[in-house]
Amino acid sequence: QVTLVESGGGLVQPGESLRLSCTASGSGVSTTAMAWYRQAPGKSREWVATITRTGIPLYADSVKDRFTISRDSDGNTQYLQTNNLQSEDTATYFCQIVVGGVEYWGQGTLVTVSA
């Protein structure tokens, strides 16, 4: 059984930063890519970033140059450093991995950007 637990969300003002974390547990989690998605109120879920099992980062155009994805050396925890947050970044952020062809999601962590 694979579980994902996110943390680090909160209420910030425009221009501020947050560091989101996602800890994965279960067989195979350290040998697969890990990703972040987000879902804003009233909108569909969208991909934000992925870090491959070899540490290569990939970003959506909307967050490139502001967000940084990283991963612990044990491969079980990933981070999303979110800088210069804007109101359009307000969303619930979800951690996602695929293990053995099965997709797993965390419960999400809410990021609210408001003046």
N, C-alpha and C positions, 0 to 999 in steps of 0.2 A: 504494500500500500504506500502510495506517495502522498505526502502532504506538503503544502506550501503556506508559509506564514509571512505576510507583509507587515511592515511597520514604517513609521517615519512621516506619515502624512500630518497635515495640520493647516492652520489658517495663517497666511502670510500676506504681506503687502506686495504690490507690483514691484519688481526689481529684486526681491529677496530670493533666498535659496532654501531648498530642503534636500535632505539625503534620505532616499527611500531604501529599505532593505527587504530582502526576501530570502528566507532560509528554507531550504528544501530538505526533506528527509525521506528515506526509502531507497530501495535498490535501484541503482542505475542513474540516480540524479546527478552525480558528479561527472558523468561521461556523455552528457547531452547538452545541446544549446539551451540557453535560458532567455526568456524574453519578457518585456514589459508591454502591456497594452493599457489603454485608458478609455473610459467611457464618461463623456460629459452628460449632464442632465438633458434628456430628450434626444440624445444622439446615439448612433450605433457605436459599438466598440471599435477602436482603431489601434493599429500597431504603432508602438513608439520606438522600441529599440530591441536588438538581439545581441547577445554575446555568444559566440560559438564555443564549442568545448575546447578549442585551442586559443580562445581569448580574443578572437577578432570581433570588433564592434561594428554594428550596423545601425543606422539611424533613419527615422522618417525625416523628410525634408523640414517639417514644421518644428523640429526640436534640434536639428543638427546645429552645432556650434554653441548650444546652450546646455544641453544635457550630456552627461557622460555615464556610460554603463561600464561596470567593472565586476570582477568576480574574485572571491577568495581563492587562495592556492589549493584549498581542499575541494573546491568546485561546488560546494554545497550552498554557498551564500552569494547572492548577487546584489549589487547596489545600483541605484540610479541617482546620480548627483544632478539636481535640477537647479540651474542658475537663471537669473534674470527672468523669474516667473512672471507671466502676464495673465490677465483675466481669462484668456482663451485656454490656458493650461488647467483651469479648474475642472476637475474630473476625479472619478475614482480610478486609481491605478491598480492594475492587476498583474501579478506574476504568472507566467505560463511556461510549462515545459511539456515535452512529449517524450514518453518513455515506453519503449516496446509498442509503439504505434498508438498509445493511449494518451490523450491530451488531459493535462491536469491544470487546474486554476486555483489560485489563492482566493481568499475572501475579499481582498481589496483593501486599499487604504486611501482615504479621502484627502485630496489636496484642494484647498480653497484659496484662491488669490483674489483679494479684495482690499480696496482702499478704505 
